[in-house]
Amino acid sequence: MFGSIRWKLLMTYLIVVSSACVFLGVHLSREFQATYTRQVEADLLDLARLVALNAFQGLSTNDPAEVRLHLQGADHGAGGPRIVITDASGTIVGVRGLPESAVGEHENESSIGKALRGQEVAGVGAAHQPEGTVYAAVPVRAGPGSRVLGAVHVSLPLSLFHAELRHIRWVIAGSVVAALIVAGALGLVLARGIAGPVQEMQRVASDLAAGRLGERVPIRSRDELGELARSLNHMAGDLERIDASRRAFVADAAHELRTPVANLAVAIEALKAVIDKSPDQAAGVVTDLEREVQRLTTLVEDLLDLSLVESGQVRLHASALSPAELILRSVHPFEKRAAQAGVTIATDVPPRLPRVAADADRMVQVLTGLLDNALKVTPPGGRITMRASEQRGRVLFSVADTGPGIAEAELVHIFDRFYRTDRARTREQGGAGLGLAIAKRLVEAQGGTITVESKEGQGARFVVTLPKAS
C-alpha cells in the first residue's frame, strides 16, 4: 500500500510541508524571543527611569532613608522586578525584592558601573540571580550633562521570562501540529485527486495489454491528467480499430486464399483422373492449375506489399522524376492489350512540367494499377485518358475511363482492402481488391494523395497528387 503513488505523493507533500512548518515555528519562536526580550528591556528601562526620578531627592540630600521610603511605597506586585539603588560610589542605599542586609554593601555589577558613568544599559545577565536576569540600569541625575548622584538597577529573573517563552513555544508548536493535520488532510485529498486518475489509467492500460480493448478512462478534468486520459482513450480506440481491421484482414485474406486453394485441389484431382486417359484434357487442367497458381502468387505478393506499406517497412528511393517519363513507362505495357480490347489510351502531358519527388518503380506500380483497373471496365470502343498537370505547386496525374462508373455509396470504400465494386465483382476480372489499397498507401508514403471522382454511367477518374521536387 505504501509503495503506491498516492502514498508517495502524500509523504513527499508532508515532508515538504512539515519541514516548512518546523522552520517557520523555530523562526517564529526565535523572533518572538528577541522581540519579547527587547520589549521587556524597554519596560525595565522605563521603570528604572521612574525609580531614578523618585530616588533623586533622597540621593541629592544624601538621605538614604528617604530613598528607601519612596522605594517601599512603590507597588510593583509580589512577582515584580528586583530593584537596587546605589549612590555615586556604588554603595547600595535601597533594595526591593532582595534582603535588607544588602543595603550598605558595594555593588560590583558591571551594568551599575556603566550607569554610574552616565550610561543607560539593558540586557541579559546574572545579577543577583544564578539563573540569570533581564536587567536595565540608568544613572540618577538632575538632567543630561549633570552630575551622577547614583544608579538604579532593575531586573527580572529569567525563570519568569522562560516560563512565558515556553508558553509561547507551546502555542506555536500546537499551531504547527494543527497546520500539519490540516495539511495532511488536504494532502490526502490532493494525492487522491492526482493518483486516482493515474491508477485508473494504469488499470485501463493493463486491460488493454490483456486484450480488453473496450475499456476506457473516465475524464474528470481538463488539466494534463485529463489530456493524458483523452490520449489513452484515443489510443485504445485506435487499438480497437486496428484489432478489428486485423481480424477483418485475416478473415478476408483467408476467404481470398480459400478459392484458389480449393480450385487447385479440384484441378489436381481432375489431373489425376485424366493424366493417363486423355492428354488433351490433362493439358487443359494444367492450364487451369497454372492460372490458379498465378492468381495465388499475385494475391500473396499483394498481401506482402500491403503488409510492408502499412507497417512502414517499404523502402522508397525518392528522386526527381519527369512526369512525362512516368506516364510513358506506365502506358507502354498496355498498348497491345488495349488495342486487342478495342480501347484507346490517350495521354496529355503539357511541356515544361516540374519534376516530382517520388520513387520511380513504386509510382509506375501505382499508375499501371490504375490503368489496369480502367482497362478492365472500359468497353470496346471506349477511351482511357492519362493526364499530367500542375496545380498549386503540386503535380497531378489523372487516369479517366469511359466505363460504367462507380456508385456514390461505394466511393467511400473504394480504397478499402478486399473491396470490389459491382463493376468488377468477380475475381477473374476484379482481382482480390487490394490494388487500390496498396496504391493509396504507397502514394501517401511519398507525401501525396489519391482521390476518385465518378458518377454512375459516366466513367471514373482517379487523381494522384505528388509534391514537386525541390
Sequence and secondary structure as in RCSB ss.txt:
>XXXX:A:sequence
MFGSIRWKLLMTYLIVVSSACVFLGVHLSREFQATYTRQVEADLLDLARLVALNAFQGLSTNDPAEVRLHLQGAD
HGAGGPRIVITDASGTIVGVRGLPESAVGEHENESSIGKALRGQEVAGVGAAHQPEGTVYAAVPVRAGPGSRVLG
AVHVSLPLSLFHAELRHIRWVIAGSVVAALIVAGALGLVLARGIAGPVQEMQRVASDLAAGRLGERVPIRSRDEL
GELARSLNHMAGDLERIDASRRAFVADAAHELRTPVANLAVAIEALKAVIDKSPDQAAGVVTDLEREVQRLTTLV
EDLLDLSLVESGQVRLHASALSPAELILRSVHPFEKRAAQAGVTIATDVPPRLPRVAADADRMVQVLTGLLDNAL
KVTPPGGRITMRASEQRGRVLFSVADTGPGIAEAELVHIFDRFYRTDRARTREQGGAGLGLAIAKRLVEAQGGTI
TVESKEGQGARFVVTLPKAS
>XXXX:A:secstr
 TTSHHHHHHHHHHHHHHHHHHHHHHHHHHHHHHHHHHHHHHHHHHHHHHHHHHHHHHHHTT HHHHHHHHHH  
  TT  EEEEEETTSBEEEEESS GGGTTSB   HHHHHHHTT  EEEEE TT TT EEEEEEEEESSTTS EEE
EEEEEEEHHHHHHHHHHHHHHHHHHHHHHHHHHHHHHHHHHHHHHHHHHHHHHHHHHHHTT TT       SSHH
HHHHHHHHHHHHHHHHHHHHHHHHHHHHHHHHHHHHHHHHHHHHHHHHHTTT HHHHHHHHHHHHHHHHHHHHHH
HHHHHHHHHHTT     EEEE HHHHHHHHHGGGHHHHHHHT EEEEE  TT   EEEEHHHHHHHHHHHHHHHH
HH  TT EEEEEEEEETTEEEEEEEE S    HHHHTTTTSTT   GGG SHHHHTTS HHHHHHHHHHHTT EE
EEEE TTS EEEEEEEEB  
